[in-house]
Amino acid sequence: MKFLGNKATVMPLAAVAAMLAFGVPQADAQGFFERLFGGGVRHSPRGDYPLPPSRQRPKYKPYAAAPAASRIRSPSYYTYKSDPLVRVDFSTLTAAPEPAMPQDAAFQPSSATGTAFREAIAGLDDYELYAEKDIAKALVAYYAANPDFIWVTGASANSRAQDAVRVLGEATSYGLTPADYTVEVPTAATGGADARLKELVRFEMALSARVLRYVHDAQSGRVDPNRITGYYDFPVKPLDMEGVLKTLTRTQQVRTYLESRHPQNAEYQALRVELESLQASVDDEIVVDPKLLLKPGETSPELPKLLTKIARNLDDETGGAYGEILARLATSEVYAPELVPVIKAVQKKAGMKGDGVIGPRTVAALVGTSKADKIQKVHVALEELRWLPSDLGSPRVFINQPAFTASYIENGEEKLKTRVVIGKTTNQTSFFYDQLEQVDFHPYWGVPQSILVNEMLPRLRRDPGYLDRAGYEVVNARGKRIPSSSVNWGAYGAKIPYGVRQLPSEANALGELKILFPNKHAIYMHDTPQKTFFERDMRALSHGCVRLQDPRGMAAAVLGTSVDDIAEKLKHGHATEKVARRIPVYIAYFTAWPDISGKVEYFSDVYDRDARLQQALDSTQAVRSPAI
């Protein structure tokens, strides 16, 4: 489809004029370019989902010339360092006078238990209990306002305490570490009354501290993902720790309450079931080198093991076609020509290209992941899932980067699943969630500053008129269109005071559709003219945005219309349409993830992020291990 240049630019130029009439400050030039060219409107997301940091408006500063060699760098990975535990300061409790009236009437202690608690507080004078800083603060604040036992009745731990201890001891089933929540329950009294009270009040404080840790870990995870890498972008989940203790005082349903702090979605439950199954299973006795690389005619002692695994998993169709060959060459270490069609067939069955070359991806797809690796991936996935909302929402769009797929899910049904291309390892796609806002038909492409600086600028210094000839527009900080050839590109480095966008065309980098959820990472879903990329198995090939193999299907799904309607709208040139419904979108990263039926699938860690998360978990574990 052809576009008339003047017609295509009337509205953007009118927008420029309108904004200039109200005075666009020089300091907000980059934000102005994003609003004009990025195609999205920044505002708070609708609904009850927490506001992620990605939606926070960055503060822009005036441009200044930078060294010509400057580059815009990608986010970094950090060495995770857990915050140290602190000793709980009980001095305010032991020194506090008896309150005239409890803070909450619902927590008014009986004369017997309240008196016993106040008498027992003296046993905390030299007690060394260590906890996270916010937990230590909440613990003291709660008991200062509500001086009574939660976990003790009479001279022993009550049923509420027994239930809590049992739940904490089952942490393994959630991929957590039971030792993080261990509390020693007082046994039958053997000493005097004072010694017993001291033992009980220390048990009270220890159990409350570990229950609060458990609730935090179940709801938000053990680590702060934003401290692992700049590619992670998650809001803090609020947790009223004093409120948790108040709730536990009111209820006898301790197990139900504690278990409800975990994510309440089908995916989390499917991962738990998978973990239980893996822990009960036996190790596979056949292990193939995961780094095997074998081409036809070459030899490897790993080949017979791979052929054995293939033979075990043959279906009727493949077995009928290739069973005899596999049986005859089962012990061959030579990758004979007769075996090439077998490998190609099983590669295609596994959703791969089917080129006959045996490499790490083929081994992973045909042999599968080892039991130990699967358990590790499930543990990581359970932790990552705690960073997301407990209810993932319906409808929703879920992009799983290691799987290279995007799905539209509504009412528990996967109504669309399409292949995607994600960022290269040098331009990684971030992990965050947001809400869909808009679909652009025949979009403009607002060139990100990173691409302009890192990739276009070197050529522009040699050939300033390149953008004029290639279908791009250049606008200065005042909103005026200027020829690319008139700019002294050699004067700029990492800060360029010009906006650049590519006009709608068949050659436009975004293709015919763009689906927006404005965020600070400048990531969105879009079409692409590079269709052949979707035929590859490893599709980490973009600058960070998510390219869709079926953009029309996704646009129809999120707009609640048909593909035919999308095709009709595309006949009318550049246009935008708001997404009327509340649809969360997850730009996720899971190397273990259940399909819509609940079967957990495993994927390669394309960005090596699992190991970085494990380092963060190890750091947290090291801090917690010496705790009393």
FIFI-842212 format. One record per residue (C-alpha): residue in three letters; x, y, z. Coordinates in steps of 0.05 Angstrom, whole numbers, plus 5000, padded with zeros to 4 digits. Layout:
REM FIFI-842212
ALAXYZ/...
END
This chain:
REM FIFI-842212
MET500050005000/LYS502650694982/PHE502151305027/LEU501752025005/GLY507252385043/ASN503353015058/LYS497152645081/ALA501052185126/THR504352755163/VAL498553245172/MET496552995241/PRO503552935271/LEU505253645247/ALA498753905275/ALA500653575341/VAL507353925337/ALA504054595326/ALA499154495383/MET504554295432/LEU508954875411/ALA503055345422/PHE503055145495/GLY510555175499/VAL514454525500/PRO520454605545/GLN527254435516/ALA528453985576/ASP522553545556/ALA524653455484/GLN525952705489/GLY519252585523/PHE515953005468/PHE519052565415/GLU516651935450/ARG509452195454/LEU509652415382/PHE513151825351/GLY512451265400/GLY504951205389/GLY503151125462/VAL500051535517/ARG503151485586/HIS498151425643/SER496850985702/PRO494650275684/ARG487350095694/GLY484949605746/ASP488149335809/TYR494949115783/PRO500749445820/LEU504150005781/PRO510749725755/PRO516850165754/SER516650115678/ARG510550575678/GLN513851115718/ARG515251735676/PRO522851855672/LYS525452545688/TYR528852835626/LYS534553325630/PRO536853835578/TYR541153555523/ALA548553685523/ALA553753495472/ALA557252835488/PRO563752555463/ALA563052275393/ALA565151585417/SER559551535469/ARG554650965465/ILE548050805499/ARG549250185540/SER544349625555/PRO542149475626/SER547149115670/TYR547248495713/TYR549348575786/THR552548145839/TYR546748045887/LYS548148205960/SER542648056009/ASP541348546066/PRO544148296132/LEU539448066186/VAL538748496248/ARG537948306320/VAL530848446344/ASP531048996395/PHE526148786450/SER528249356497/THR522049766481/LEU517749166502/THR521349006566/ALA521649746586/ALA514649936566/PRO509550076621/GLU503149666621/PRO498349986571/ALA491850276597/MET488049966539/PRO490249526481/GLN490649836412/ASP485149406384/ALA479349156426/ALA479348506387/PHE486148366416/GLN484648536489/PRO488147986528/SER484747596581/SER487147766650/ALA490647086656/THR494247066588/GLY495647816587/THR498747786656/ALA502847176636/PHE505347516574/ARG507548136611/GLU511047716662/ALA514447316607/ILE517247926571/ALA522947956620/GLY525447316587/LEU527147716524/ASP532448146557/ASP538347746531/TYR534847386473/GLU538647406408/LEU533447336353/TYR535547556283/ALA530747746228/GLU529948186167/LYS529748926186/ASP522449026168/ILE520348386204/ALA524248596267/LYS520749266266/ALA513848976255/LEU514848456310/VAL516348966363/ALA510949446340/TYR505648906341/TYR507148636411/ALA507949336439/ALA500749486418/ASN497948786430/PRO501448476491/ASP498947766488/PHE500847086461/ILE498646846392/TRP502046166394/VAL501645976467/THR495845776511/GLY497145616584/ALA503945296590/SER504745006520/ALA504445146445/ASN497145166423/SER493844836362/ARG494845476322/ALA502345416333/GLN502344676315/ASP498844836248/ALA503745396233/VAL509844966247/ARG507144406202/VAL506044896144/LEU512945186152/GLY515844486151/GLU512444346084/ALA516144926050/THR519744436004/SER513244295966/TYR513345035945/GLY520645035925/LEU522545395989/THR527645186042/PRO524644916107/ALA530845116146/ASP529145846133/TYR522945776176/THR524945266228/VAL522745396299/GLU523844926357/VAL517244776393/PRO517844756469/THR517344056497/ALA514043866562/ALA515944316620/THR521844076661/GLY524144696698/GLY520645206742/ALA515145696723/ASP519846266706/ALA524145836661/ARG517945576626/LEU515346286613/LYS522046486585/GLU522045896538/LEU514946036516/VAL515846776502/ARG522046636461/PHE518246116422/GLU512746626411/MET517447136382/ALA521346636339/LEU515146336309/SER512147016293/ALA518647226260/ARG519046596217/VAL511646626199/LEU512647336174/ARG518647116133/TYR514546546104/VAL508747006085/HIS513547506053/ASP517146956013/ALA510646635991/GLN507747285967/SER513747645938/GLY519447145933/ARG526047095971/VAL529947595930/ASP528648295901/PRO528948165826/ASN530448895810/ARG537148815847/ILE539248235802/THR539148625736/GLY536549245702/TYR532748775656/TYR528048605713/ASP522649115729/PHE517548935782/PRO513449345832/VAL514149215906/LYS508348815933/PRO505749155996/LEU505448726058/ASP502348946124/MET506348506172/GLU502848746234/GLY496348596198/VAL498747886185/LEU499747766259/LYS492948076275/THR489647606225/LEU493047006255/THR490647206324/ARG483447216299/THR483346566260/GLN484045836276/GLN484845686201/VAL492345806202/ARG493945306147/THR488745596100/TYR491246306112/LEU498646146103/GLU497545736040/SER493346296011/ARG499346756013/HIS502346365954/PRO500346545882/GLN493346285869/ASN493846105796/ALA493745455757/GLU500845545732/TYR503745565803/GLN499844945822/ALA502144575759/LEU509444735776/ARG508344475847/VAL505443825819/GLU511343765772/LEU516243875829/GLU513043335871/SER513142855812/LEU520442995798/GLN522542905870/ALA519142225871/SER521941995804/VAL528241605791/ASP534241885754/ASP534741735680/GLU540441245669/ILE541841515599/VAL545342185597/VAL547442495531/ASP552643045528/PRO548443685524/LYS553944025482/LEU554143475429/LEU555143735358/LEU554843205304/LYS554043265229/PRO552642705179/GLY558842265168/GLU561942445235/THR563041985294/SER561242035368/PRO560441545426/GLU554441965446/LEU550441765384/PRO548241065408/LYS545441385472/LEU541641905432/LEU538741365386/THR536540955446/LYS532841555474/ILE529541685407/ALA527440955400/ARG524140965469/ASN519841555451/LEU517641365380/ASP510341445363/ASP506740965316/GLU507841395254/THR515341515264/GLY516440805290/GLY513240515227/ALA517640935182/TYR524240895219/GLY523840335271/GLU527739835229/ILE533440325216/LEU533940505290/ALA534039775310/ARG539439605259/LEU543940205274/ALA542540265349/THR549740165369/SER552940555313/GLU557641125332/VAL557841355259/TYR552441855238/ALA550741465174/PRO546741755117/GLU541041275133/LEU540141615201/VAL539442325174/PRO532042255155/VAL530741965224/ILE533942565258/LYS530343055212/ALA523642725226/VAL524342745301/GLN526943465298/LYS520743675261/LYS516343295310/ALA519643705365/GLY517944355329/MET524944475302/LYS527244645232/GLY529443935215/ASP536344055185/GLY539343385206/VAL544943695247/ILE545243445318/GLY546844025365/PRO545244245436/ARG538144455418/THR536843785385/VAL539643405445/ALA535343825492/ALA529143715450/LEU530042965438/VAL533442745502/GLY530143235548/THR532843575609/SER535943175665/LYS532043075729/ALA536843535768/ASP536244085716/LYS528744025714/ILE528244095789/GLN532744705786/LYS528545015731/VAL522144895769/HIS525045205832/VAL527045815792/ALA520245855759/LEU516545825826/GLU520846395852/GLU519646815790/LEU512246695791/ARG511947015860/TRP514147665828/LEU507747685787/PRO500547825810/SER497347235845/ASP491647255795/LEU494647325726/GLY488147585698/SER483447395641/PRO484047565585/ARG491647645584/VAL497447615536/PHE503247185559/ILE509947215524/ASN515046695547/GLN521746905520/PRO525546245526/ALA519845895490/PHE519646435436/THR512146445439/ALA506446925454/SER499446695476/TYR492747025483/ILE489046685540/GLU481746795559/ASN477446405608/GLY482845865615/GLU483145755540/GLU489145905497/LYS485646235438/LEU492046435402/LYS499146195404/THR504346485357/ARG511846465348/VAL515847085368/VAL522747385359/ILE525747685421/GLY532048105435/LYS538947875419/THR543547695477/THR546648385467/ASN539748725465/GLN535848305514/THR528348355524/SER526548565595/PHE522248165643/PHE516248565668/TYR508748625662/ASP504149185642/GLN497449305609/LEU495749355535/GLU493450045512/GLN493450135437/VAL494049815369/ASP497350225313/PHE495650065241/HIS501350195192/PRO505450495248/TYR510951005247/TRP517250735278/GLY520251215328/VAL527551025326/PRO530050895397/GLN535851325419/SER540050695430/ILE539350485357/LEU540251195332/VAL546651285373/ASN549650585369/GLU547850385298/MET545550975255/LEU550251515280/PRO556751225252/ARG553551195182/LEU550451895190/ARG557252185204/ARG559551925137/ASP553052035100/PRO548652565133/GLY543152505080/TYR542151765092/LEU535651855131/ASP532552305078/ARG533451765025/ALA531351175069/GLY524351405086/TYR525651735154/GLU523652405183/VAL528052825228/VAL524953325277/ASN528853805321/ALA527353975394/ARG522454515372/GLY518354015333/LYS520554255265/ARG522053765209/ILE528953865181/PRO533053505128/SER537652975155/SER543153255110/SER542853925147/VAL544953625214/ASN552253605236/TRP551652895263/GLY559052885280/ALA557753385336/TYR553552895377/GLY554952275419/ALA550151925468/LYS545352525471/ILE542352715404/PRO537153295406/TYR533253035347/GLY527652545339/VAL527752055281/ARG521951635256/GLN520851175197/LEU514651305155/PRO509450745145/SER511450305086/GLU512649585068/ALA519849685090/ASN517949975158/ALA521549595214/LEU514849495250/GLY511149215191/GLU503749355188/LEU501849315262/LYS504449525330/ILE501249335397/LEU503049815452/PHE503749795527/PRO508050415539/ASN513850285586/LYS520750565601/HIS524049985563/ALA520850205497/ILE518649485486/TYR512349295448/MET509548765402/HIS509748875327/ASP509748585257/THR516248525218/PRO518248485145/GLN523447955165/LYS518747355162/THR524246835153/PHE526646935225/PHE520446555249/GLU522945925215/ARG529045895261/ASP529045505326/MET533246015364/ARG529646675355/ALA533447175399/LEU534647635340/SER531448315352/HIS533548965386/GLY529148795446/CYS522048865421/VAL517548265409/ARG516248105337/LEU509947695323/GLN509047165270/ASP501547285272/PRO500648025287/ARG493748055256/GLY491347485300/MET494047815363/ALA491148495344/ALA484348185331/ALA484647815398/VAL486348425440/LEU481348875405/GLY475848355410/THR474648315336/SER476147865276/VAL482247795232/ASP477948015173/ASP476248655210/ILE483648785222/ALA485048675148/GLU479649175129/LYS482449705177/LEU489349605146/LYS486549835079/HIS485650535106/GLY492750725122/HIS495650975187/ALA490750955246/THR490550785320/GLU485450435363/LYS485250395439/VAL484649715474/ALA477949795510/ARG478749215558/ARG483549115616/ILE488648625588/PRO495148505625/VAL501148315584/TYR506947915613/ILE513747975580/ALA516047375619/TYR522246935625/PHE521046215647/THR525445625629/ALA520145165659/TRP512845335644/PRO506344935640/ASP502444935575/ILE494945065577/SER493644335596/GLY498344375656/LYS504043975626/VAL510644305644/GLU515444435586/TYR522844615592/PHE526745115551/SER533945345542/ASP536245925584/VAL537746385525/TYR540146965568/ASP543346545624/ARG538746875675/ASP537246255717/ALA544446225743/ARG544046955763/LEU537646835801/GLN540846235835/GLN546646675857/ALA541647155889/LEU538146575924/ASP544846315948/SER546547005976/THR539947026013/GLN540946316040/ALA547946496065/VAL545147086104/ARG539546676134/SER543446046151/PRO547046306214/ALA540446596241/ILE537746326307/
END
